[in-house]
Amino acid sequence: MREAAVVSQPNPLQRIPGVAIVLVLLIALFSAIAPGFLSAANLSNVLVQSTILTMLALPMTLIIMTEGLDLSMGAVLTLTSLCVAIVSLATKSMLLGLGAGLLVGAAFGIANGWLVAILGIPPFVATLGTLGMAQGLSLIVSDGQSVVGIPHSVRDIYSATLLGVPVPIVMALVTYAVFHGLLYHTRFGTYIFALGGNREALRYAGLSPNKLLIAVYAIGGAMAGIAGLLMTARMNSGHPTAGLGLEFDAIAAVAVGGTSFERGNGWLLGTLLGVLSVGVLRNGLNLISLPSSVQVASVGVLVIVALFLDGLRSRA
């Protein structure tokens, strides 16, 4: 009599991404050691403070999916924030300030894409160069000083609500919905996967990988412009060092979220969970009064732990 084949069922834990496990562990840890962490006010604060990082990490996901990188994003955010502050202060118009930030951010994104796609400069080197340019321009346009006295139309964005939900959270949710639709439900999204996985297929289809790559970097720059509006509203001013280092958090969130740096593999929901993990980590460390230097190191540890857990799952 032939024995029936025994089919082993996969462990349900294998289906849970490492970033989700890390997020749950972080929430459990800070619930135990940080007073007031689970209060409604603090949880809302975590979400609001994570909105700027969300607007950087989502386009960073697309860039990394093309086997690229954008180290200039934090510096460009700083410059666009200053542009928003200066133009809105001069014109008393939030929309003109946002328009200036968008134009400057998109210009830097196009420059990054042109350097990488047309000149063939490695993304790390190209965006490191534009990082320095953006930092220098920020110091020039602000004379190294904060730009204060911005109009209420800008300042109120960060504290305003829509149907009881803070406007920054609404903006982040809309941004995620747009990027989700763009990546998973449009031809352009298919092209982004191909940029990281099979560029030759794009050429055979009569498409220009270089133009598509420039478009991806331009989106990243434009999103830095929108995030610059929130940064200005959050700080109630423009500051020449406001966004420096945020590119590291954005890259960390993407890496923690499971997006691969090769072969065009990306997961936007994972990036969102990565952003929340970074936000929870920084908030919890603030509540227990650890210095910012420890917070930066802890984000690095977070990346290593999440990738280690994913490695364990894949080997299992």
C-alpha positions in Angstrom: 0.0 0.0 0.0 1.4 3.4 -1.1 1.9 5.8 1.7 0.3 9.2 1.3 2.7 12.0 0.8 3.0 14.3 3.7 3.0 18.0 2.8 4.6 20.3 5.4 2.7 23.5 6.0 4.7 26.7 6.1 5.3 28.4 9.4 3.0 31.4 9.6 5.8 33.4 11.1 7.7 33.1 7.9 5.0 35.2 6.2 5.5 38.1 8.6 8.2 40.5 7.4 11.0 41.4 9.7 10.0 45.0 9.9 6.6 44.1 11.3 8.2 42.0 14.0 10.6 44.8 14.8 7.8 47.4 15.0 5.8 45.2 17.4 8.9 44.6 19.6 9.7 48.4 19.7 6.1 49.2 20.7 6.2 46.6 23.4 9.6 47.8 24.7 8.7 51.5 24.9 5.3 50.7 26.4 7.2 49.1 29.3 10.0 51.6 29.8 8.8 54.9 28.5 6.1 56.6 30.6 3.2 57.9 28.5 4.3 56.2 25.3 0.9 54.6 24.6 -1.0 57.8 25.3 -3.2 58.9 22.5 -1.4 62.3 22.3 2.0 60.6 22.0 0.9 58.1 19.4 -0.6 60.9 17.4 2.7 62.8 17.8 4.6 59.8 16.4 2.4 59.7 13.3 2.6 63.4 12.7 6.4 63.5 13.1 6.7 60.5 10.7 4.9 62.4 7.9 8.0 64.2 6.5 10.0 61.0 6.5 7.2 59.2 4.7 7.3 61.8 1.9 11.0 61.1 1.5 11.1 57.4 2.0 8.4 56.6 -0.6 10.3 58.2 -3.6 13.5 56.8 -2.1 11.9 53.4 -2.5 11.4 54.0 -6.2 15.0 55.3 -6.6 16.5 52.3 -4.8 14.4 49.9 -6.9 16.2 51.3 -10.0 19.5 50.3 -8.2 20.1 53.9 -7.4 20.5 56.1 -4.3 19.8 59.7 -3.4 22.1 61.0 -0.7 21.1 64.6 -1.5 17.4 64.3 -0.4 17.9 65.7 3.1 19.9 68.7 1.9 17.4 69.3 -0.9 14.7 69.2 1.7 16.5 71.9 3.6 16.9 74.1 0.6 13.3 73.7 -0.5 12.2 74.5 3.1 14.1 77.7 2.9 12.6 78.5 -0.5 9.1 78.0 0.9 9.9 80.3 3.9 11.6 83.0 1.8 9.0 83.1 -1.0 6.0 82.8 1.3 7.4 85.6 3.5 7.9 87.9 0.5 4.6 87.2 -1.2 2.4 86.2 1.8 1.3 83.2 -0.3 1.6 79.6 0.8 1.0 78.4 -2.7 3.8 80.5 -4.2 6.1 79.2 -1.5 5.1 75.6 -2.2 5.6 76.2 -6.0 9.1 77.5 -5.4 9.9 74.5 -3.3 8.6 72.2 -5.9 10.6 73.8 -8.7 13.8 73.8 -6.8 13.3 70.2 -5.6 12.4 68.9 -9.1 15.4 70.8 -10.6 17.8 68.9 -8.2 16.0 65.7 -8.9 16.4 66.1 -12.7 20.0 67.1 -12.2 20.6 63.9 -10.2 18.9 61.8 -12.8 20.9 63.4 -15.6 24.2 62.8 -13.8 23.3 59.2 -13.2 21.6 58.3 -16.5 23.3 60.5 -19.1 26.8 60.9 -17.7 26.9 57.5 -16.1 28.2 58.7 -12.7 27.5 56.2 -9.9 24.4 57.4 -7.9 26.4 57.5 -4.6 29.0 59.9 -6.1 26.5 62.0 -8.2 24.1 62.6 -5.3 26.9 63.2 -2.9 28.0 66.1 -5.1 24.5 67.6 -5.3 24.2 67.2 -1.5 27.1 69.5 -1.2 25.6 71.9 -3.7 22.3 72.0 -1.9 24.0 72.6 1.5 26.0 75.4 0.1 23.0 77.1 -1.5 21.1 76.8 1.7 23.8 78.7 3.5 23.9 81.3 0.8 20.2 82.0 0.5 19.7 82.2 4.3 23.1 83.8 5.1 23.4 81.0 7.7 20.5 82.3 9.7 16.9 81.1 10.3 14.2 82.7 8.1 11.5 83.7 10.6 8.2 85.5 10.3 6.5 83.2 7.9 2.8 83.7 7.3 0.1 81.9 9.2 -1.1 80.1 6.1 2.2 78.1 6.2 2.5 77.8 10.0 -1.0 76.5 10.5 -0.6 73.5 8.1 1.3 71.5 10.6 -1.3 72.0 13.4 -4.5 72.0 11.3 -6.9 69.1 11.1 -9.3 67.8 8.5 -12.3 66.0 9.9 -10.4 65.5 13.1 -7.3 64.1 11.5 -4.1 66.2 11.5 -3.4 67.6 8.0 0.2 66.2 7.9 -1.2 62.7 8.4 -3.8 63.3 5.6 -1.0 64.5 3.3 1.1 61.4 4.1 -1.8 59.0 3.5 -2.7 60.7 0.2 1.0 60.5 -0.8 1.1 56.7 0.0 -2.1 56.2 -2.0 -0.6 58.0 -5.0 2.6 56.1 -4.9 0.8 52.8 -4.4 -1.3 53.4 -7.5 1.7 54.7 -9.5 3.9 51.7 -8.7 1.4 48.8 -8.8 -1.3 50.0 -11.2 0.3 52.0 -14.0 2.7 51.2 -16.8 5.2 53.6 -15.3 5.3 51.4 -12.2 6.0 48.4 -14.4 8.9 50.4 -16.0 10.3 51.1 -12.5 10.5 47.4 -11.7 12.2 46.9 -15.1 14.7 49.6 -14.5 16.1 47.6 -11.6 15.5 44.2 -13.0 15.7 44.2 -16.8 16.6 47.4 -18.6 17.3 45.6 -21.8 13.6 44.7 -22.0 12.7 48.4 -21.9 15.1 49.1 -24.8 13.6 46.3 -26.8 10.2 47.8 -26.1 11.3 51.1 -27.6 11.5 52.9 -24.3 14.3 55.1 -23.0 15.6 53.8 -19.7 17.5 57.1 -19.3 14.4 59.3 -19.5 12.6 57.0 -17.1 15.4 57.1 -14.6 15.5 60.9 -14.8 11.7 60.9 -14.1 12.2 58.8 -11.0 14.8 61.1 -9.6 12.7 64.1 -10.5 9.8 62.6 -8.5 12.1 62.3 -5.5 13.2 65.9 -5.8 9.6 67.2 -6.2 8.6 65.2 -3.1 11.4 66.9 -1.2 9.8 70.2 -2.2 6.4 69.1 -0.7 8.1 67.8 2.4 9.9 71.2 2.6 6.5 72.9 3.1 5.8 70.6 6.1 9.3 71.1 7.5 8.8 74.9 7.4 5.4 74.7 9.0 6.8 72.3 11.7 9.7 74.6 12.6 7.8 77.8 12.1 10.8 79.0 10.1 13.3 78.0 7.5 16.6 76.8 8.8 19.8 76.0 6.9 20.4 72.7 8.6 16.8 71.6 9.1 16.7 68.4 7.0 20.3 67.3 7.1 20.6 63.6 7.9 17.0 62.7 7.0 18.3 61.0 3.9 19.8 58.4 6.2 16.5 57.8 8.0 14.8 57.5 4.6 17.3 54.9 3.3 17.0 53.1 6.6 13.2 53.0 6.4 13.4 51.6 2.9 16.0 49.0 3.8 14.2 48.0 7.0 11.0 47.7 4.9 12.5 45.0 2.7 13.2 46.8 -0.5 16.3 45.2 -2.2 19.1 47.3 -3.5 19.3 45.2 -6.6 17.0 43.5 -9.1 14.1 46.0 -8.8 12.4 44.4 -5.8 10.4 47.0 -3.8 7.6 47.0 -1.3 5.9 50.3 -0.4 3.9 49.0 2.5 7.2 47.7 4.0 8.6 51.2 3.6 5.7 52.6 5.5 6.2 50.1 8.3 9.9 51.1 8.2 9.0 54.7 8.6 6.8 53.9 11.6 9.6 51.8 13.1 12.1 54.7 12.8 9.5 57.1 14.2 8.6 54.8 17.2 12.3 54.3 17.9 13.2 58.0 17.9 10.1 58.9 19.9 10.7 56.3 22.5 14.4 57.3 22.9 13.3 60.9 23.3 10.9 59.9 26.1 13.6 58.2 28.0 15.9 61.2 27.4 18.7 59.6 25.3 20.8 62.0 23.3 20.5 62.4 19.5 23.8 60.7 18.9 22.4 57.5 20.5 19.3 57.8 18.3 21.3 57.9 15.1 23.3 54.8 16.2 20.0 53.1 17.2 18.6 53.6 13.7 21.6 51.8 12.3 21.1 49.0 14.7 17.4 48.9 13.7 18.4 48.3 10.1 20.7 45.5 11.0 18.2 43.7 13.3 15.4 43.9 10.7 17.6 42.6 7.9 18.9 39.8 10.2 15.3 38.7 11.0 14.5 38.7 7.3 17.6 36.6 6.7 16.5 34.1 9.4 13.0 33.8 7.8 14.4 33.2 4.3 16.8 30.5 5.5 13.9 28.9 7.5 
